[in-house]
């Protein structure tokens, strides 16, 4: 009897799980009621063609993965954005349905809130996906150095910008910021330009030895002149302010002319010896003259003689 009762209970459970069920399926805020024989949440999603990625959120009112009649299954697609904390961009996956909800997740107090910005790249891919800017009220829109208020903050950012007649360029940047209790939808225009600058090239100095100059003598034969190079830069501007630049080309427009200095040759050893010999020769002649004093032409010493003889 026990075996029969167990078999009956197991069959009843299997029938209950495998029977036709009515399930409320919500995908990214849109709810439909589906009839299914699927036994698990995964099977239901496969059956309905709902693709679930790694970061997506899947919730069910059933305590297990097995489906029951009148269960509610909620699927929220995750998307990657970045948050800026103290100027540092951090990639972040979220299933937040609004920028304010995402900000509130990080905002522990108003001081820290002012440092956090939600950056939305690939504007039309993400903003038209239904991201609500502010569920609680109006949004301040800042674009092209003008500020205005959008009263309905429950619209996607793309709808708010379209209503304001703001057209986004391919590289324009859109961000949602929190300034105290105010939510700001900001558009930054990205443009590109070219700048040309002239760079001075200092002249060099050449030194040559001129044998016609005296040793140690220095003279300037040619004055130097600085040259010039024309540099071209590709520049990126954000709201008219230069953000970055890249050197794309250089062209010499004026060649630098070296300064030329001529110097006399160094004194050689032979020159020094000749100078010394010349000095010694002069001293010897002087001594010889002193030695001949008091002698007559025949070499005899006239000392001691007098005119009386």
C-alpha distance (Angstrom), angle and dihedral (degrees) to the residues before:
residue distance angle dihedral
X1 . . .
X2 3.79 . .
X3 3.80 91.1 .
X4 3.80 91.3 49.4
X5 3.83 91.6 49.7
X6 3.80 91.7 48.7
X7 3.78 91.8 49.1
X8 3.79 91.1 48.7
X9 3.83 92.4 50.4
X10 3.81 92.4 47.7
X11 3.79 91.4 49.6
X12 3.80 90.9 49.1
X13 3.80 91.9 51.6
X14 3.78 92.0 47.3
X15 3.78 90.4 48.9
X16 3.81 91.1 48.4
X17 3.78 92.9 50.3
X18 3.79 95.3 41.5
X19 3.81 95.6 43.1
X20 3.77 124.2 102.5
X21 3.80 112.2 -77.4
X22 3.77 137.9 -169.5
X23 3.81 110.5 -134.8
X24 3.81 130.9 -180.0
X25 3.81 107.1 -135.2
X26 3.82 118.1 -167.8
X27 3.81 118.2 -171.1
X28 3.81 116.4 -176.5
X29 3.80 92.3 -25.5
X30 3.82 98.0 -44.3
X31 3.81 113.8 111.9
X32 3.79 126.7 -158.5
X33 3.79 130.2 172.0
X34 3.78 111.7 -129.5
X35 3.79 132.7 -172.7
X36 3.78 113.3 -140.3
X37 3.78 145.5 162.6
X38 3.82 90.5 -153.1
X39 3.78 112.7 132.5
X40 3.83 97.4 -156.8
X41 3.80 139.5 37.2
X42 3.81 91.3 -116.3
X43 3.80 91.1 53.1
X44 3.82 90.9 48.4
X45 3.80 91.8 52.8
X46 3.80 91.5 48.0
X47 3.78 90.1 48.7
X48 3.82 91.7 51.2
X49 3.81 93.6 45.2
X50 3.80 94.2 -115.7
X51 3.80 109.0 152.8
X52 3.79 114.0 -152.2
X53 3.80 120.2 -157.9
X54 3.79 129.0 -159.0
X55 3.81 97.9 -91.0
X56 3.82 97.4 38.1
X57 3.80 119.3 116.3
X58 3.83 119.0 -125.2
X59 3.82 119.5 -176.7
X60 3.80 132.0 175.1
X61 3.79 134.3 -174.9
X62 3.78 87.9 -134.6
X63 3.82 112.4 95.6
X64 3.81 88.7 -138.6
X65 3.77 134.0 38.6
X66 3.83 89.2 -100.2
X67 3.80 115.9 102.9
X68 3.81 124.3 -126.4
X69 3.75 131.9 -172.7
X70 3.83 113.5 -77.0
X71 3.81 93.6 15.3
X72 3.79 118.8 153.7
X73 3.81 118.3 -136.9
X74 3.80 120.5 -169.3
X75 3.82 124.4 -166.7
X76 3.80 121.0 -173.1
X77 3.81 118.0 -175.5
X78 3.79 115.7 -134.7
X79 3.79 122.7 -138.8
X80 3.76 132.8 -170.1
X81 3.77 121.2 -117.7
X82 3.79 133.9 151.8
X83 3.75 131.5 -114.7
X84 3.79 122.5 -153.6
X85 3.79 113.9 -140.2
X86 3.81 116.0 -178.4
X87 3.80 89.2 -21.3
X88 3.82 94.9 -50.6
X89 3.82 117.4 117.8
X90 3.81 114.4 -138.2
X91 3.85 123.0 -171.7
X92 3.80 111.3 -126.4
X93 3.81 136.1 -177.2
X94 3.79 115.4 -148.2
X95 3.79 143.4 165.0
X96 3.80 92.7 -157.2
X97 3.79 111.7 142.6
X98 3.80 93.9 -150.3
X99 3.77 138.8 30.6
X100 3.79 89.2 -123.3
X101 3.78 91.1 54.4
X102 3.78 89.4 52.7
X103 3.79 92.5 47.3
X104 3.79 92.0 48.3
X105 3.78 88.7 55.0
X106 3.81 89.5 64.1
X107 3.77 101.5 29.1
X108 3.78 105.7 98.1
X109 3.79 91.1 163.8
X110 3.78 138.9 -5.7
X111 3.81 93.7 -98.3
X112 3.79 93.4 58.2
X113 3.81 91.1 39.7
X114 3.79 91.0 65.3
X115 3.81 89.5 60.6
X116 3.80 96.1 55.0
X117 3.80 125.9 85.9
X118 3.79 128.7 176.2
X119 3.80 108.9 -139.7
X120 3.79 118.2 -156.1
X121 3.78 113.7 -160.9
X122 3.80 126.8 -178.1
X123 3.78 85.7 39.1
X124 3.78 103.7 -159.3
X125 3.80 94.3 37.8
X126 3.80 92.6 58.0
X127 3.79 107.2 23.7
X128 3.79 94.4 52.5
X129 3.79 87.9 51.7
X130 3.79 89.2 82.7
X131 3.82 103.1 -93.7
X132 3.79 105.3 165.9
X133 3.79 113.5 -143.1
X134 3.79 101.2 -155.0
X135 3.77 124.3 -0.3
X136 3.80 94.0 -170.3
X137 3.79 104.8 55.3
X138 3.80 150.1 -53.0
X139 3.78 127.3 -3.4
X140 3.79 127.7 -141.2
X141 3.80 109.4 -133.4
X142 3.81 117.8 -155.5
X143 3.80 118.4 -173.2
X144 3.80 135.7 141.5
X145 3.83 90.0 8.2
X146 3.81 90.4 -60.5
X147 3.79 128.1 113.4
X148 3.80 127.5 -153.0
X149 3.80 138.3 157.4
X150 3.79 126.2 -115.4
X151 3.83 106.1 -156.1
X152 3.80 96.6 -158.3
X153 3.78 107.7 65.0
X154 3.79 92.3 172.1
X155 3.79 92.3 78.9
X156 3.81 123.5 95.0
X157 3.80 114.5 -97.5
X158 3.81 91.8 -111.2
X159 3.81 90.7 56.7
X160 3.80 92.2 49.2
X161 3.81 92.0 50.5
X162 3.81 92.1 46.4
X163 3.81 90.6 50.5
X164 3.81 88.9 53.3
X165 3.80 91.4 49.7
X166 3.80 91.3 -116.3
X167 3.79 112.8 150.6
X168 3.78 117.7 -161.7
X169 3.77 123.2 -138.0
X170 3.78 122.2 -139.7
X171 3.82 94.0 -98.5
X172 3.81 100.5 30.9
X173 3.79 115.3 126.6
X174 3.79 125.0 -131.3
X175 3.79 123.5 -167.8
X176 3.79 138.0 170.8
X177 3.80 114.1 -138.8
X178 3.76 135.9 -176.9
X179 3.81 117.5 -136.8
X180 3.78 105.8 179.0
X181 3.81 104.5 -63.2
X182 3.80 93.0 -19.2
X183 3.81 121.4 98.3
X184 3.80 114.3 -149.3
X185 3.79 127.2 -160.9
X186 3.80 103.5 -161.7
X187 3.79 129.0 -169.5
X188 3.80 118.6 -162.0
X189 3.78 116.9 -165.5
X190 3.80 116.4 -136.8
X191 3.80 117.1 -155.7
X192 3.78 135.0 166.4
X193 3.78 132.0 -140.8
X194 3.78 144.6 160.9
X195 3.78 128.4 -113.5
X196 3.80 128.3 -166.9
X197 3.79 122.5 -156.6
X198 3.79 136.0 177.5
X199 3.79 117.4 -128.6
X200 3.80 120.5 -162.2
X201 3.81 117.7 -130.1
X202 3.85 112.3 -153.6
X203 3.81 116.2 -130.2
X204 3.79 121.3 -117.1
X205 3.81 130.6 -130.6
X206 3.80 127.7 -122.0
X207 3.80 123.4 -166.1
X208 3.82 120.2 -158.0
X209 3.83 131.0 -177.2
X210 3.81 114.9 -125.1
X211 3.84 112.9 -163.9
X212 3.80 89.2 -160.8
X213 3.80 90.7 67.7
X214 3.77 125.2 81.6
X215 3.81 117.0 -104.8
X216 3.80 108.9 -82.4
X217 3.81 93.4 15.2
X218 3.86 114.5 133.2
X219 3.79 128.6 -167.2
X220 3.84 134.2 170.3
X221 3.79 110.4 -123.5
X222 3.85 96.8 178.0
X223 3.79 132.8 15.1
X224 3.83 117.1 -133.0
X225 3.80 126.3 -118.1
X226 3.83 127.6 -161.3
X227 3.79 118.6 -120.2
X228 3.82 129.4 -140.4
X229 3.82 135.7 -132.6
X230 3.80 123.0 -164.5
X231 3.83 110.8 -141.3
X232 3.82 125.5 -163.7
X233 3.82 121.7 -155.0
X234 3.82 131.7 -169.4
X235 3.81 105.0 -139.7
X236 3.82 131.3 -162.5
X237 3.81 117.2 -151.8
X238 3.81 126.8 -165.1
X239 3.80 111.7 -160.2
X240 3.79 87.9 -17.6
X241 3.80 94.6 -54.2
X242 3.79 118.8 115.7
X243 3.80 110.4 -110.8
X244 3.80 103.9 169.7
X245 3.79 142.3 -10.6
X246 3.80 137.8 -160.2
X247 3.80 126.7 -157.1
X248 3.81 107.0 -122.3
X249 3.81 103.7 171.1
X250 3.81 148.6 -1.3
X251 3.82 130.9 -155.0
X252 3.80 128.1 -176.2
X253 3.80 108.6 -129.6
X254 3.82 98.3 170.3
X255 3.80 127.0 24.9
X256 3.79 116.4 -135.4
X257 3.83 115.2 -117.8
X258 3.79 116.6 -143.0
X259 3.78 122.7 -127.9
X260 3.83 110.4 -118.5
X261 3.81 120.0 -150.1
X262 3.83 122.3 -173.4
X263 3.81 120.5 -155.7
X264 3.78 131.6 -174.2
X265 3.82 120.2 -109.9
X266 3.77 120.0 -91.5
X267 3.81 119.4 -101.1
X268 3.83 111.9 -90.3
X269 3.85 127.2 -142.8
X270 3.85 91.8 -112.6
X271 3.79 90.7 55.0
X272 3.79 90.2 51.7
X273 3.85 92.8 48.8
X274 3.82 92.3 49.1
X275 3.76 90.7 51.0
X276 3.82 91.4 50.3
X277 3.84 92.8 48.4
X278 3.77 91.2 49.5
X279 3.77 90.4 54.1
X280 3.83 92.7 47.4
X281 3.82 92.3 48.5
X282 3.76 91.7 56.3
X283 3.79 91.3 51.6
X284 3.88 92.7 51.5
X285 3.81 94.5 54.0
X286 3.74 90.7 52.2
X287 3.80 91.5 53.5
X288 3.83 91.6 48.1
X289 3.76 91.6 54.8
X290 3.77 90.1 52.4
X291 3.83 90.9 50.7
X292 3.84 93.6 55.2
X293 3.76 94.6 53.1
X294 3.81 113.7 117.3
X295 3.84 95.2 22.8
X296 3.83 128.4 114.7
X297 3.74 126.2 -137.0
X298 3.81 91.9 -90.2
X299 3.76 91.0 54.8
X300 3.77 96.1 -108.4
X301 3.72 122.3 134.4
X302 3.79 112.2 -112.0
X303 3.74 93.7 -164.6
X304 3.78 114.2 122.8
X305 3.83 94.1 27.2
X306 3.73 122.8 115.9
X307 3.75 135.8 -164.2
X308 3.78 94.4 -109.3
X309 3.84 92.1 78.6
